[in-house]
């Protein structure tokens, strides 16, 4: 029994997807994940056009912390060409979090500061 076009689009070709993923260098995967974490954190910090509609500091804390952990864990695996702008973005998010908090964390206790050290404006 052959599949109709609707059925084949509902069942993705996992072999082809695996081949596509296999061709992507690890650095690109890491950078893509980091950018996705940054984007999600910016939304949760209310830094988008919708601002306050999506602001959720608890969620933002988790995302910024995960980003810091990823960057810390991969610091020796990705070049400074990739790492420097990601670290700058992380610091900007950490500062935005501190500014958005009604009761700011103590220096060194903010999201991701376990990995980066205290962040000051």
N, C-alpha and C positions, 0 to 999 in steps of 0.2 A: 504494500500500500504506500503510495507516495504522499508526501506532505503537500498541503496547499501553501501558497505564499504566506498566508496569515499564520499558519502553524509554524513555518520555518522561522519567521521573525519573532515568534513568541519563545522559541527555543534557541537561544544564542549558541553559536559555534564555539564551544569552550576550547577546542583544540586550536582554532585560529586565534582566539584571545590569548591563550597561553604562549603561542608563537610570538604574538605582538609584544607581550610583556617581556619575553625572553630577549628581545632585541633592544630593550630600553636599558641604558646604563644605570647602575645603582645610584649614582649621583643625581641623575634626573628624577628618579623616583623619590629620593630623599628631599630634594628641593621642591618637588611638586607637593609632597605631603606638608612640608613646612609652610609653603605659600597658602595651602588650604587651611591650615591651622591659623595662620595670620589673618586671613580673610574672615574666617568664622569668629575669631576673637574680636576683630574690629566691629563686626555686626553686633556682637553681644555687648560691646562697650558703648554702643550707640554712636559710632563714628560714621555711619552711613547717612544718606539723605533722609531716611525714615527716622533716624536717631532714636528717640525715646521709645518708639513702637517695639523695638526688638531688644532693648537694653535689659541685660540680665547679668549682673556682676558675678554671681555665683558660677554661672556657666563660663563667663569670660575668664575667671580665675583658673578654672580647669584647663581651658584651652591654652592660655598663656603659659601655665605650668608645663603642660605637655610639650609645647613648642620649645621651651627652655631645655627640657630634658632631652628632646630629640637633638637639638643643636649641641648640647654638651656631649651627648653620646657619640655624635658623628663628627666632632671637631677635627679629629685627625684623619677622617675618611674623605672629607670634601675639601676642595682647595679654598684658599682665602678669597679667591675670585667669587665663589658661591657663598662662602660663610659670612663675609663682611656685611653685605647688604641684609642678610637674614638676621645677623646680630643687631644691626641698626634698627631694623623693623621690630625686633623683640623689645629692644630698649624703649622704643616709642610706645609700644603697647603697654609696657610696664608703667611708664610715666602716665599714660592716659588712664590706666587703672587707678593709680594713686590719686590722680586728680578727680576721677569720678566717684571715688569712695567717700561716703559721708564721714566715716571714721577710718582714716588711713592706717595701714599696717605699719608696725614699727620697721625702721630700716633693716633690711635683710630678711623680713618676714613676708614680703609681698609675693605675688605669684611668680614663680620661677627664680626668685632671688636665692633660693637654695643652691642653684646652679651658677648664677651669674654674679652673686654678691649683691650688696645693697645698691639700689639704683636711685640716683639723685638727679633732679632737674637741673 
